[in-house]
Amino acid sequence: EMEVETEDDIIFEDFARLRLRGEGADSSP
C-alpha cells in the first residue's frame, strides 16, 4: 500500500518541486 502513490501524493510532490524551483527563481535578482 505504501508503494502505491495517490494523486494527492503525486500532486504534492510536483507542487513541492515547483515551489522549490520558484523559490530559486525568486532568489535570483
C-alpha distance matrix in Angstrom:
0.0 3.8 5.4 5.4 8.3 10.0 13.7 14.5 12.8 14.7 17.8 17.8 17.7 20.5 22.4 22.3 23.7 26.3 27.3 27.8 29.7 31.7 32.6 33.9 36.0 37.3 38.3 40.5 44.0
3.8 0.0 3.8 5.5 7.3 9.7 13.3 13.5 11.0 13.1 16.2 15.6 15.1 18.2 20.1 19.5 20.9 23.8 24.6 24.8 26.9 29.0 29.6 30.7 33.1 34.4 35.1 37.4 40.9
5.4 3.8 0.0 3.8 6.3 9.7 13.0 14.0 11.2 12.2 15.8 15.7 14.6 17.3 19.7 19.3 20.0 23.0 24.3 24.3 25.9 28.3 29.2 30.0 32.2 33.9 34.7 36.7 40.2
5.4 5.5 3.8 0.0 3.8 6.5 9.9 11.5 9.5 10.3 13.7 14.4 13.8 16.0 18.5 18.8 19.6 22.1 23.6 24.2 25.6 27.7 29.0 30.0 31.9 33.5 34.7 36.6 40.1
8.3 7.3 6.3 3.8 0.0 3.8 6.6 8.0 5.9 6.6 10.0 10.7 10.3 12.5 14.8 15.3 16.3 18.5 20.0 20.9 22.3 24.2 25.6 26.8 28.5 30.0 31.4 33.3 36.7
10.0 9.7 9.7 6.5 3.8 0.0 3.8 5.3 5.2 6.4 8.6 9.9 10.8 12.5 14.2 15.4 16.9 18.5 19.9 21.4 22.8 24.1 25.7 27.4 28.8 29.9 31.7 33.7 36.9
13.7 13.3 13.0 9.9 6.6 3.8 0.0 3.8 5.4 5.1 6.0 8.4 9.9 10.5 12.0 14.0 15.4 16.3 17.9 19.8 20.9 21.9 23.8 25.6 26.6 27.8 29.8 31.7 34.7
14.5 13.5 14.0 11.5 8.0 5.3 3.8 0.0 3.8 5.5 5.1 6.0 8.5 9.8 10.2 12.0 14.2 15.1 15.9 18.0 19.6 20.3 21.9 24.0 25.2 25.9 27.9 30.1 33.1
12.8 11.0 11.2 9.5 5.9 5.2 5.4 3.8 0.0 3.8 5.5 5.1 6.2 8.6 9.8 10.5 12.4 14.2 15.1 16.5 18.3 19.6 20.8 22.6 24.3 25.2 26.8 29.0 32.2
14.7 13.1 12.2 10.3 6.6 6.4 5.1 5.5 3.8 0.0 3.8 5.4 5.1 6.2 8.5 9.9 10.7 12.3 14.1 15.4 16.5 18.1 19.9 21.3 22.6 24.0 25.7 27.6 30.8
17.8 16.2 15.8 13.7 10.0 8.6 6.0 5.1 5.5 3.8 0.0 3.8 5.4 5.1 6.0 8.5 9.9 10.4 11.9 14.1 15.1 15.9 17.9 19.8 20.7 21.7 23.9 25.7 28.7
17.8 15.6 15.7 14.4 10.7 9.9 8.4 6.0 5.1 5.4 3.8 0.0 3.8 5.5 5.0 6.1 8.6 9.8 10.2 12.1 14.0 14.8 16.1 18.2 19.6 20.4 22.1 24.4 27.5
17.7 15.1 14.6 13.8 10.3 10.8 9.9 8.5 6.2 5.1 5.4 3.8 0.0 3.8 5.4 5.1 6.3 8.7 9.8 10.6 12.3 14.0 15.3 16.6 18.4 19.7 21.1 23.1 26.5
20.5 18.2 17.3 16.0 12.5 12.5 10.5 9.8 8.6 6.2 5.1 5.5 3.8 0.0 3.8 5.4 5.1 6.2 8.5 9.9 10.5 12.0 14.1 15.3 16.4 18.0 19.9 21.5 24.6
22.4 20.1 19.7 18.5 14.8 14.2 12.0 10.2 9.8 8.5 6.0 5.0 5.4 3.8 0.0 3.8 5.4 5.1 5.9 8.5 9.6 10.1 11.9 14.0 15.0 15.9 17.9 19.9 22.9
22.3 19.5 19.3 18.8 15.3 15.4 14.0 12.0 10.5 9.9 8.5 6.1 5.1 5.4 3.8 0.0 3.8 5.5 5.0 6.1 8.4 9.6 10.4 12.3 14.1 15.0 16.3 18.7 21.9
23.7 20.9 20.0 19.6 16.3 16.9 15.4 14.2 12.4 10.7 9.9 8.6 6.3 5.1 5.4 3.8 0.0 3.8 5.4 5.2 6.0 8.4 9.8 10.6 12.3 14.1 15.3 17.0 20.5
26.3 23.8 23.0 22.1 18.5 18.5 16.3 15.1 14.2 12.3 10.4 9.8 8.7 6.2 5.1 5.5 3.8 0.0 3.8 5.5 4.9 5.9 8.5 9.7 10.3 11.9 14.0 15.5 18.5
27.3 24.6 24.3 23.6 20.0 19.9 17.9 15.9 15.1 14.1 11.9 10.2 9.8 8.5 5.9 5.0 5.4 3.8 0.0 3.8 5.4 4.9 6.0 8.5 9.7 10.2 12.0 14.3 17.2
27.8 24.8 24.3 24.2 20.9 21.4 19.8 18.0 16.5 15.4 14.1 12.1 10.6 9.9 8.5 6.1 5.2 5.5 3.8 0.0 3.8 5.4 5.1 6.2 8.7 9.8 10.5 12.8 16.2
29.7 26.9 25.9 25.6 22.3 22.8 20.9 19.6 18.3 16.5 15.1 14.0 12.3 10.5 9.6 8.4 6.0 4.9 5.4 3.8 0.0 3.8 5.5 5.1 6.3 8.7 9.9 11.1 14.5
31.7 29.0 28.3 27.7 24.2 24.1 21.9 20.3 19.6 18.1 15.9 14.8 14.0 12.0 10.1 9.6 8.4 5.9 4.9 5.4 3.8 0.0 3.8 5.4 5.0 6.1 8.5 10.0 12.8
32.6 29.6 29.2 29.0 25.6 25.7 23.8 21.9 20.8 19.9 17.9 16.1 15.3 14.1 11.9 10.4 9.8 8.5 6.0 5.1 5.5 3.8 0.0 3.8 5.4 4.9 6.1 8.8 11.7
33.9 30.7 30.0 30.0 26.8 27.4 25.6 24.0 22.6 21.3 19.8 18.2 16.6 15.3 14.0 12.3 10.6 9.7 8.5 6.2 5.1 5.4 3.8 0.0 3.8 5.5 5.1 6.7 10.3
36.0 33.1 32.2 31.9 28.5 28.8 26.6 25.2 24.3 22.6 20.7 19.6 18.4 16.4 15.0 14.1 12.3 10.3 9.7 8.7 6.3 5.0 5.4 3.8 0.0 3.8 5.4 5.3 8.3
37.3 34.4 33.9 33.5 30.0 29.9 27.8 25.9 25.2 24.0 21.7 20.4 19.7 18.0 15.9 15.0 14.1 11.9 10.2 9.8 8.7 6.1 4.9 5.5 3.8 0.0 3.8 5.3 7.3
38.3 35.1 34.7 34.7 31.4 31.7 29.8 27.9 26.8 25.7 23.9 22.1 21.1 19.9 17.9 16.3 15.3 14.0 12.0 10.5 9.9 8.5 6.1 5.1 5.4 3.8 0.0 3.8 6.4
40.5 37.4 36.7 36.6 33.3 33.7 31.7 30.1 29.0 27.6 25.7 24.4 23.1 21.5 19.9 18.7 17.0 15.5 14.3 12.8 11.1 10.0 8.8 6.7 5.3 5.3 3.8 0.0 3.8
44.0 40.9 40.2 40.1 36.7 36.9 34.7 33.1 32.2 30.8 28.7 27.5 26.5 24.6 22.9 21.9 20.5 18.5 17.2 16.2 14.5 12.8 11.7 10.3 8.3 7.3 6.4 3.8 0.0
